[in-house]
Amino acid sequence: MQATECVVCHKTLDTVAGMFQDYWRFDANFATYGKRKGGWFSDMFGAGFEGEDLPAEQRWRALQWLGVRTAKDPRFAVAMVEHVYYLLTGRKVLLPPKEIDDPLYAAKRRAYQTQRQRTEAIAARFAAEGFNLKSVFKDWVASDFYRADGLRTATENPTRRAELDDIGLMRMLAPEQVERKLNAIFGERWGRLGHGDGQLAALYGGIDSKEVTERAADPSGAMGAIQRILSNDIACRQTLKDFARPAAERRLFSNIEPDIIPGSSPKADAKIRAAIARLHELVLGRYDAVDSAEVNRSFELFAKIVTDAQAQKGLDKRENYHCRAHVPDAPEDPHYTIRAWRGVLTYLMRRQDFLYE
């Protein structure tokens, strides 16, 4: 309480911590709370907020008293706006650049100042509208910081690239988000990345809100392996299951049949390209033209898988057992096209467009 280098923080932290003194946990087995035996600590600053002491008559509602003053503090609105930015982008807001000798210092400072101006403007509107958090989400989503694509709009000028480096979406999906995305696309979850019951959620950067409270923002080797397992397993299961349904009930391949072979006719190739473009829309959220470079890449993969299979002898006319184990009416695959479609779906699910947003 007397050391200058300590007081600078403790003068604020101690006073807020004192608000929780009547919620002291004294029995870990039953998670019950009560006053600390012997009274509150005497070697720390008393309960209060920013120089205002907690009145004795308000001690019974200390946290409510703190909440009112916290909400009135301008920093509260800014902190909530920054938190929403993190929720939407997976990144924390920019901090002022420190290295003045950095040749890109001016550009990075302009980026920080521009983002800070937008943050404070949204915070002011958030406070004026009675702290309705929905308005913060709307303001960020409507802003260029969320909607812009920094990589595509940046020029070759390194200064301009530094200014635009932190705009737009660029985050790896959390395990729960991957499960929700799979459910939205295929109508069911994988079941191995869900919070609580997911077998691989922790390895994929998930949290348990106890010992692990911060998500992994960058992929590791284990995450890469899980991504490959996921794409193999989901494509194997969902491709055959979709072709087993009547065409009108299919989610993925409603406009294509297994007997349409690449190279057999221009009409067949056109149908395959149309089916690929639809897969790009469903799985990647891309609206690629049937003659685009992206569709061409997927078409070449599909065609080469079929061509390689036709050059082999004695191939099973059915999908492998693992893929058809849960599909009672699994159709045969004499032309190897169902397995080729599985290969395309596997490829799409390993794309950055699917794993990131």
C-alpha positions as CSV (number, residue, x, y, z in Angstrom):
1,M,0.0,0.0,0.0
2,Q,3.0,2.3,0.3
3,A,5.2,1.1,-2.7
4,T,4.7,3.4,-5.6
5,E,5.1,0.7,-8.2
6,C,2.4,-1.4,-6.5
7,V,-0.1,1.2,-5.6
8,V,-0.6,2.2,-9.2
9,C,-2.6,-1.0,-9.7
10,H,-3.7,-2.0,-6.3
11,K,-5.5,1.3,-5.6
12,T,-8.0,0.2,-8.2
13,L,-8.0,-3.5,-7.9
14,D,-8.2,-3.8,-4.2
15,T,-11.2,-1.5,-3.9
16,V,-13.1,-3.5,-6.5
17,A,-12.0,-6.8,-4.9
18,G,-13.4,-5.6,-1.6
19,M,-16.9,-5.5,-3.1
20,F,-16.8,-9.3,-3.1
21,Q,-15.8,-9.7,0.6
22,D,-19.2,-11.1,1.7
23,Y,-19.0,-13.7,-1.1
24,W,-15.8,-15.3,0.2
25,R,-15.8,-19.0,-0.7
26,F,-15.0,-21.0,2.4
27,D,-16.1,-24.6,1.4
28,A,-14.8,-25.8,-1.9
29,N,-16.8,-29.1,-1.7
30,F,-20.2,-27.4,-1.6
31,A,-19.3,-24.1,-3.2
32,T,-21.0,-22.1,-0.5
33,Y,-20.1,-18.5,0.3
34,G,-20.0,-16.3,3.3
35,K,-18.0,-13.7,5.2
36,R,-14.3,-14.3,5.7
37,K,-13.4,-15.5,9.2
38,G,-11.5,-12.7,11.0
39,G,-12.9,-10.0,8.8
40,W,-11.7,-8.6,5.5
41,F,-8.0,-8.0,4.8
42,S,-6.6,-5.0,6.6
43,D,-3.5,-4.7,4.5
44,M,-5.3,-3.6,1.3
45,F,-7.4,-0.6,0.2
46,G,-11.0,-0.6,1.4
47,A,-14.0,-1.3,-0.8
48,G,-15.0,1.4,-3.3
49,F,-14.6,2.5,-6.9
50,E,-12.3,5.0,-8.4
51,G,-11.7,7.0,-5.1
52,E,-15.3,6.7,-3.9
53,D,-15.6,4.6,-0.7
54,L,-18.5,2.1,-0.4
55,P,-21.0,3.6,2.1
56,A,-21.6,1.3,5.1
57,E,-25.4,1.2,4.4
58,Q,-24.7,0.0,0.9
59,R,-22.6,-3.0,1.9
60,W,-25.5,-5.4,1.7
61,R,-25.8,-4.5,-2.0
62,A,-22.2,-3.9,-2.7
63,L,-22.2,-5.5,-6.2
64,Q,-25.2,-3.5,-7.3
65,W,-23.6,-0.4,-6.1
66,L,-20.5,-1.3,-8.1
67,G,-22.5,-2.2,-11.2
68,V,-24.2,1.3,-11.3
69,R,-20.9,3.0,-11.2
70,T,-19.2,0.7,-13.6
71,A,-22.0,1.3,-16.2
72,K,-21.6,5.1,-15.8
73,D,-17.8,4.9,-16.4
74,P,-17.1,5.7,-20.1
75,R,-14.5,2.9,-20.2
76,F,-17.3,0.3,-19.6
77,A,-19.0,1.0,-23.0
78,V,-15.6,1.0,-24.8
79,A,-14.7,-2.3,-23.1
80,M,-18.0,-3.9,-24.3
81,V,-17.5,-2.6,-27.8
82,E,-14.0,-4.1,-27.9
83,H,-15.3,-7.4,-26.5
84,V,-17.9,-7.6,-29.3
85,Y,-15.2,-7.0,-31.9
86,Y,-13.3,-9.9,-30.4
87,L,-16.4,-12.1,-30.5
88,L,-17.0,-11.3,-34.2
89,T,-13.4,-11.4,-35.5
90,G,-11.5,-13.5,-33.0
91,R,-8.9,-10.7,-32.7
92,K,-8.5,-8.1,-30.0
93,V,-8.6,-4.4,-31.0
94,L,-5.3,-2.8,-32.1
95,L,-2.9,-1.3,-29.6
96,P,-0.8,1.8,-30.3
97,P,2.4,0.8,-32.1
98,K,5.4,1.1,-29.8
99,E,8.4,0.8,-32.2
100,I,8.9,4.3,-33.5
101,D,11.8,3.1,-35.6
102,D,9.5,0.7,-37.5
103,P,9.3,1.9,-41.2
104,L,5.6,1.1,-41.1
105,Y,5.0,3.0,-37.8
106,A,3.0,5.8,-39.4
107,A,0.8,3.3,-41.2
108,K,0.2,1.2,-38.1
109,R,-0.6,4.3,-36.1
110,R,-3.2,5.4,-38.7
111,A,-4.8,1.9,-38.6
112,Y,-4.9,2.1,-34.8
113,Q,-6.4,5.6,-34.8
114,T,-9.0,4.8,-37.4
115,Q,-10.1,1.7,-35.5
116,R,-10.1,3.6,-32.2
117,Q,-12.3,6.3,-33.6
118,R,-14.9,3.8,-34.8
119,T,-14.7,2.0,-31.4
120,E,-15.4,5.2,-29.5
121,A,-18.2,6.2,-31.9
122,I,-19.9,2.8,-31.4
123,A,-19.4,3.0,-27.6
124,A,-21.1,6.5,-27.5
125,R,-24.1,5.2,-29.4
126,F,-24.2,2.1,-27.2
127,A,-24.4,4.2,-24.1
128,A,-26.9,6.6,-25.6
129,E,-29.2,3.7,-26.5
130,G,-29.3,2.3,-23.0
131,F,-26.6,-0.3,-23.3
132,N,-28.4,-2.5,-25.7
133,L,-25.6,-4.8,-26.8
134,K,-27.5,-5.8,-30.0
135,S,-26.7,-2.3,-31.3
136,V,-23.0,-2.9,-30.9
137,F,-23.2,-6.1,-33.0
138,K,-25.1,-4.3,-35.7
139,D,-22.7,-1.4,-35.8
140,W,-19.6,-3.6,-36.1
141,V,-21.2,-5.9,-38.7
142,A,-22.2,-2.9,-40.8
143,S,-18.8,-1.4,-40.6
144,D,-15.9,-1.8,-43.1
145,F,-13.8,-3.4,-40.3
146,Y,-16.1,-6.5,-40.5
147,R,-17.2,-6.5,-44.1
148,A,-14.0,-5.5,-46.0
149,D,-11.6,-8.1,-47.3
150,G,-8.2,-6.7,-46.4
151,L,-6.2,-9.1,-48.6
152,R,-8.2,-8.3,-51.8
153,T,-8.4,-4.6,-51.3
154,A,-4.8,-4.0,-50.3
155,T,-2.4,-2.9,-53.0
156,E,1.2,-3.9,-53.5
157,N,2.1,-0.8,-51.5
158,P,3.4,-2.2,-48.1
159,T,2.2,0.9,-46.3
160,R,-1.3,0.4,-47.5
161,R,-1.2,-3.3,-46.7
162,A,-0.2,-2.4,-43.1
163,E,-3.1,-0.1,-42.8
164,L,-5.6,-2.7,-44.0
165,D,-4.0,-5.7,-42.4
166,D,-6.5,-6.0,-39.5
167,I,-9.8,-5.4,-41.3
168,G,-12.3,-8.0,-42.4
169,L,-12.8,-11.5,-41.1
170,M,-9.9,-13.8,-40.6
171,R,-10.3,-16.3,-37.8
172,M,-10.3,-20.1,-37.4
173,L,-13.7,-21.4,-36.3
174,A,-13.9,-22.7,-32.8
175,P,-14.9,-26.3,-32.3
176,E,-18.5,-25.4,-31.4
177,Q,-18.7,-23.2,-34.5
178,V,-17.5,-26.1,-36.7
179,E,-20.2,-28.3,-35.3
180,R,-22.9,-25.7,-35.9
181,K,-21.6,-25.2,-39.5
182,L,-21.7,-28.9,-40.2
183,N,-25.2,-29.1,-38.9
184,A,-26.3,-26.2,-41.1
185,I,-24.7,-27.7,-44.2
186,F,-25.4,-31.5,-43.7
187,G,-28.3,-31.5,-41.3
188,E,-26.3,-33.2,-38.5
189,R,-23.2,-32.6,-36.4
190,W,-20.0,-34.5,-36.3
191,G,-20.3,-34.9,-32.6
192,R,-16.6,-35.0,-31.7
193,L,-16.0,-31.2,-31.3
194,G,-19.0,-30.2,-29.2
195,H,-18.6,-28.4,-25.9
196,G,-18.7,-30.9,-23.0
197,D,-19.2,-34.1,-24.9
198,G,-16.7,-33.5,-27.8
199,Q,-13.9,-36.0,-27.8
200,L,-11.5,-33.7,-29.7
201,A,-12.7,-30.3,-28.7
202,A,-9.8,-29.6,-26.3
203,L,-7.2,-30.6,-28.9
204,Y,-8.9,-28.3,-31.4
205,G,-8.4,-25.2,-29.2
206,G,-11.6,-25.4,-27.3
207,I,-12.1,-24.3,-23.7
208,D,-13.7,-25.9,-20.6
209,S,-14.3,-22.5,-18.8
210,K,-12.4,-23.9,-15.8
211,E,-8.7,-24.7,-16.4
212,V,-8.7,-23.6,-20.1
213,T,-10.4,-20.3,-20.6
214,E,-8.7,-18.9,-23.7
215,R,-9.2,-20.4,-27.2
216,A,-6.3,-21.2,-29.4
217,A,-6.3,-18.7,-32.3
218,D,-3.6,-20.3,-34.4
219,P,-3.7,-24.0,-35.6
220,S,-1.3,-26.5,-34.3
221,G,-0.2,-29.9,-35.7
222,A,-2.9,-31.6,-33.7
223,M,-5.5,-29.2,-35.1
224,G,-4.3,-29.9,-38.6
225,A,-4.7,-33.6,-38.1
226,I,-8.2,-33.2,-36.7
227,Q,-9.1,-31.1,-39.7
228,R,-8.0,-33.9,-42.0
229,I,-9.9,-36.5,-39.9
230,L,-13.0,-34.4,-39.9
231,S,-13.0,-33.8,-43.7
232,N,-12.4,-37.5,-44.4
233,D,-15.1,-38.7,-42.0
234,I,-17.8,-36.2,-43.0
235,A,-17.2,-36.5,-46.7
236,C,-17.2,-40.3,-46.5
237,R,-20.5,-40.4,-44.5
238,Q,-22.4,-37.6,-46.1
239,T,-21.7,-38.2,-49.8
240,L,-23.0,-41.7,-49.9
241,K,-25.9,-40.9,-47.6
242,D,-26.9,-38.0,-49.9
243,F,-26.8,-40.2,-53.1
244,A,-28.9,-42.8,-51.3
245,R,-31.8,-40.3,-51.0
246,P,-34.2,-39.5,-53.9
247,A,-32.9,-36.6,-55.9
248,A,-35.6,-34.2,-54.6
249,E,-34.6,-34.9,-51.0
250,R,-30.8,-34.4,-51.4
251,R,-29.0,-31.6,-49.8
252,L,-25.7,-31.7,-51.7
253,F,-26.2,-33.5,-55.1
254,S,-29.8,-32.8,-56.1
255,N,-28.7,-31.8,-59.6
256,I,-26.4,-34.7,-60.5
257,E,-26.5,-38.5,-60.7
258,P,-23.7,-41.1,-60.2
259,D,-23.9,-42.2,-63.9
260,I,-22.8,-38.8,-65.2
261,I,-19.1,-39.2,-66.1
262,P,-16.7,-36.4,-66.9
263,G,-15.5,-36.3,-70.5
264,S,-18.4,-38.4,-71.8
265,S,-20.1,-35.3,-73.4
266,P,-20.2,-31.5,-73.1
267,K,-23.6,-31.8,-71.5
268,A,-22.3,-34.1,-68.8
269,D,-19.4,-31.8,-68.1
270,A,-21.8,-28.9,-67.8
271,K,-23.9,-30.8,-65.3
272,I,-20.8,-31.7,-63.3
273,R,-19.6,-28.1,-63.2
274,A,-23.0,-26.9,-62.1
275,A,-23.0,-29.4,-59.3
276,I,-19.5,-28.3,-58.2
277,A,-20.6,-24.6,-58.3
278,R,-23.5,-25.6,-56.0
279,L,-21.1,-27.4,-53.6
280,H,-18.9,-24.3,-53.5
281,E,-21.9,-22.3,-52.5
282,L,-23.2,-24.7,-49.8
283,V,-19.8,-25.7,-48.3
284,L,-17.6,-22.6,-48.8
285,G,-20.2,-19.9,-49.1
286,R,-18.7,-18.9,-52.5
287,Y,-20.7,-18.0,-55.6
288,D,-18.3,-19.2,-58.2
289,A,-19.2,-19.2,-61.9
290,V,-19.3,-22.6,-63.6
291,D,-16.3,-21.6,-65.8
292,S,-14.3,-19.9,-62.9
293,A,-10.8,-21.0,-61.9
294,E,-12.1,-22.4,-58.6
295,V,-14.7,-24.6,-60.3
296,N,-12.1,-25.6,-62.9
297,R,-9.8,-26.8,-60.1
298,S,-12.5,-28.9,-58.4
299,F,-13.6,-30.3,-61.8
300,E,-10.0,-31.4,-62.6
301,L,-9.8,-33.1,-59.3
302,F,-13.1,-34.9,-59.9
303,A,-12.1,-35.9,-63.4
304,K,-8.7,-37.2,-62.4
305,I,-10.1,-39.4,-59.6
306,V,-12.5,-41.0,-62.1
307,T,-9.8,-41.4,-64.7
308,D,-7.4,-43.0,-62.3
309,A,-10.1,-45.4,-61.1
310,Q,-11.0,-46.5,-64.6
311,A,-7.3,-47.4,-65.2
312,Q,-7.4,-49.8,-62.3
313,K,-8.7,-53.4,-62.5
314,G,-10.8,-55.2,-60.0
315,L,-12.0,-52.2,-58.1
316,D,-15.0,-52.8,-55.8
317,K,-18.2,-51.3,-57.3
318,R,-19.2,-50.2,-53.8
319,E,-17.9,-47.6,-51.4
320,N,-15.7,-48.8,-48.6
321,Y,-17.3,-50.4,-45.6
322,H,-16.7,-47.5,-43.3
323,C,-18.6,-45.1,-45.5
324,R,-21.6,-47.4,-46.2
325,A,-21.8,-48.9,-42.6
326,H,-24.6,-46.4,-41.6
327,V,-26.3,-46.3,-45.0
328,P,-28.6,-49.3,-45.4
329,D,-29.6,-48.5,-48.9
330,A,-26.2,-47.5,-50.1
331,P,-26.1,-47.3,-53.9
332,E,-23.4,-49.0,-55.9
333,D,-20.6,-46.9,-57.5
334,P,-19.6,-48.7,-60.7
335,H,-18.2,-45.6,-62.4
336,Y,-16.3,-44.5,-59.2
337,T,-18.1,-41.1,-59.4
338,I,-19.6,-41.2,-55.9
339,R,-16.1,-41.7,-54.5
340,A,-14.9,-38.9,-56.8
341,W,-17.5,-36.6,-55.3
342,R,-16.3,-37.7,-51.9
343,G,-12.9,-36.6,-52.9
344,V,-14.1,-33.2,-54.0
345,L,-16.1,-32.7,-50.8
346,T,-13.0,-33.7,-48.7
347,Y,-11.0,-31.1,-50.6
348,L,-13.5,-28.4,-50.0
349,M,-13.7,-29.1,-46.3
350,R,-9.9,-28.7,-46.0
351,R,-10.1,-25.3,-47.6
352,Q,-9.5,-22.1,-45.6
353,D,-12.9,-20.9,-46.8
354,F,-14.5,-23.7,-44.8
355,L,-12.2,-23.8,-41.7
356,Y,-12.0,-20.0,-41.3
357,E,-14.3,-17.1,-41.6
